[in-house]
Amino acid sequence: LVGTVASGDLFVARDADKARIAAQFDAAACEMEGAAIGQVAYTNGVPFAVLRAISDGGDGMEFSQFVGLAAKRSVALTREFVKRLGD
């Protein structure tokens, strides 16, 4: 998924929070740490990208289910990203 990522200080665990953030910011996701790193990179003219596995997606998925799925998706995405660096 590619899209706007909102930043904030809230673990998004409720459907209502997820819907509000998506509507207000046209955001595909919300996370806390990447924006801080991105701002420092931007300020210093350093290219920046972030790959996130969102564990508190407000979709009711239990963390124990999330861990294995996130690992598989992260590996596949990282492999594809590295492959395309050579293109």
Buried (B, 14 or more C-beta within 10 A) or exposed (E): EEEEBBBBEEEBEEEEBBEEBBEEBEBBBBBEEBBEEBEEBEEEEEEEEEEEBBBBBBEEEEEEEBEEEBEEEEEEEEEEEEEEEEE
